[in-house]
Amino acid sequence: MKLAGKYKTDYIPEIFPNQKLMQSLAQQTNNLEFREALLNFQYPFTIDDLKNSGYSPEIVNEILKITK
């Protein structure tokens, strides 16, 4: 069985967000899509994962700003 996405053995994250910050921001926002994105991307991820996630370009850009 082949593993996909974050579960592939050759998966190398590019961004390592501050999990406590992401959770704190998720609790403060009223935007449900933004809250979901913050919680989904509180763990190490690649830029391609974020861009291919289906979130709006505005939310993708905000996540990138927060995590860089």
N, C-alpha and C positions, 0 to 999 in steps of 0.2 A: 504494500500500500504506500502510495506517495503522499507525503505530508504537504499541505499547502499553506501559503501566507506565513504568518508568524511562527508556525509550527515546523517549517522546513528547517532542516539541520544547517543549511547554509544561509539562513536569514541573518543579515547583519544590519541592525538598526543604525540610523544616521542621527537621530534626535533622541535625547534622553531628558524628557521633561521633569520638572519638579512636581511630583505627585501631590504633595500637600497643597501647593499653589493651585494646581488644576482643580482639585476638589473644592478648595475654598472659593474659587471663581465660579464654579458650577453652582454652588449654593447661593451665590449672590445674584446670579442672572435670572431674569424672568423669561428669556428666550429659550424655549424648550429645545429647539434644534441646536443652539449653541451649547446648552447644558449637556446634551447628549454627546456632542463632539468633544467637549472638554473631558468628559468621563471616559469616552472611548479612546482618546489619545493621551491619557495620563501615563501610559507605559511607553517604553522605547518603541519607536516606529521609524519608517522610512518616509521620505517626502512623497514618493510614489504612492504609498499606502494612503496618505492623507489626500493627495490630489485625486485618487481614484475612488475615494470613499463615497462620493455622491453628495457631499455637503456643498452648499452654495459657495461660490468663489470668495464672498465676503467672510464667511466663517473659516474657510481654509486659510485665508490671509491672516485673520485674527489669531488662529491657533499657531501659525508660523511666527507671528510677532511675539506671542507669549513665550514660546519655547526656545527662541534664539537669544 
